């Protein structure tokens, strides 16, 4: 959670907030919101050299630790970066979780959202 929050503080704009929600027995999700206009892009082909770099590794770490069950989407004035984990540390169906996040975002906004990683 600290990587996502720090990323929003450093690269986003105030106001920054964190929301945690769960689908009992399935997953726990964390969403970090900020009012910046630029939606973060998760890295492709991230490797160990980038993992030990002093800066620029936050999204890659989130992606690695969540087994790529993460993403970002625009909402309201800003955007949300999100990730999800299974309560037992097991595997999650990334597409199913993205559908849950997308559905929740649409309900909250009353419109359409995109949750691409």
N, C-alpha and C positions, 0 to 999 in steps of 0.2 A: 504494500500500500504506500510505503514511503517513496518508492521510485515514481509511482504515478502522481502522487501529490507534489513531489519536488519538481517533476517535469512540468506540471501545470504552473507552479510558482515561477520557474525559470523561463519557460517559453510561452506561457499563456498570459492572461491579464486578470487582475482582480475583478471580480470576486471569485475565490476558489472555495469549493466545498466538496465533501466526500459523502457518498450515500452507500450504505451496505444493505443488501437485501438477499433473501434466500428463497429457494424453492425447496421446502422440507424434503429431506431424503434424496435430493438430487444435486443441487449446487448452491454455492454461496457466491454472490457477485459483488464487486466493488466498482462504483462509478465515481470518477473524479471530474468535476465540472469547473470550467473557467470561462470567462467572457471573451477570450481571444477568438479571432475569426478563422485562424488556420487549424484545420483538423490534422492531428499528428498522423504520420505514416509509419507503420511498423516496418522494421528492416526486413529485407529479403537477403538470404544467404549470409546471415549473421554468423560470425565465427569467434573463436577463442581470442584472437588478437584484439577484437573490439571489446570483448568482455573484460579485459584487463586495462583498457584505456581509462584515463581519468575522467573524461567527459563523453557523453553521447551513447551511453550504454543502457540507459533506463528502460526504454521501450523493448530493447532486445532481451534484457533480463526478465521483464514481465512476460514476454512471449515465450521464453525458454521455461520459466518456472510454471507457467500455466498450460504448457504443452499447446501453445497457439490458440487457446480459448480466450481471445481478447480482441479488442477492436476500438473503434472511435466513430462518433457520429456527431453531426451538427444538431443543435437544439436551441431554440430560442435565440438569444443574443450570442451564444457561444457554442461550445462543444463539450462532449463527454468522452473521456477515455475510460474503458471498462475492461475488467478481466473477471474470470470465474474459475472456481476450483471445486472439486468434489469434496464433501465433508470427510470422506474416508481416504482422501489423497489419491483415489483411483482416476481412471480415465473418464473424460466427459465426451459426449458427442458434440463437437464444436458447432456443427450446423444447427443442432437442436437448441443449443444455448443461444446462438445468434438469433434464432427465431424468438426465443423468450425475451431477449433484450430488446429486439425490434418491436415486439408486441407491447412491451411495457412502455417503451419510448413513445409509441403511437398513442397509447391510452393517456399518458401524461400530457402530451402536446396536442392531442386531438387532431393529429395529422400524420404524415408519412415521414419515416426516418430511414437511415441506412446505417448498418452496423458492420461494414466491411473491416477486416483486419488489415 
